[in-house]
Amino acid sequence: MAVDPELLELLVCPRSKGALQLVPLPAAVCGRLVARYREHFGEEEPEVSEGLWCRDSGLVYPIVSDVPVMLVDEALQATEVLPEAAEEGGRAPGA
């Protein structure tokens, strides 16, 4: 089950109020996030493969088991997890 597309249309970056784009996250980053959120899921293993990237703030909000984690304190720096974001001058990967 994926994040509801209608929900994605409504969400904005909590820091900048900018638009968000769904982006794949590198496997190493996904592994770190699974370890970070494991304690919140009890016996269930959290799933992480994508995030929501905001060009305006340069933050990526992880999606953990189909739930966007829309907390600035939990966000990742786009330049650390999506090097192509910096290379493309702030444009979204694939845009």
Number of C-alpha atoms within 10 A of each C-alpha: 5 8 13 10 8 8 9 15 11 9 16 17 22 13 14 13 12 15 17 22 19 17 19 17 19 13 12 10 17 22 14 11 18 19 11 11 16 14 12 10 11 9 8 10 14 20 17 23 19 22 25 27 29 26 22 15 17 20 25 30 26 28 24 19 20 17 14 17 17 18 12 13 8 12 17 19 16 21 15 14 17 22 12 16 19 16 11 12 9 16 14 18 18 8 6
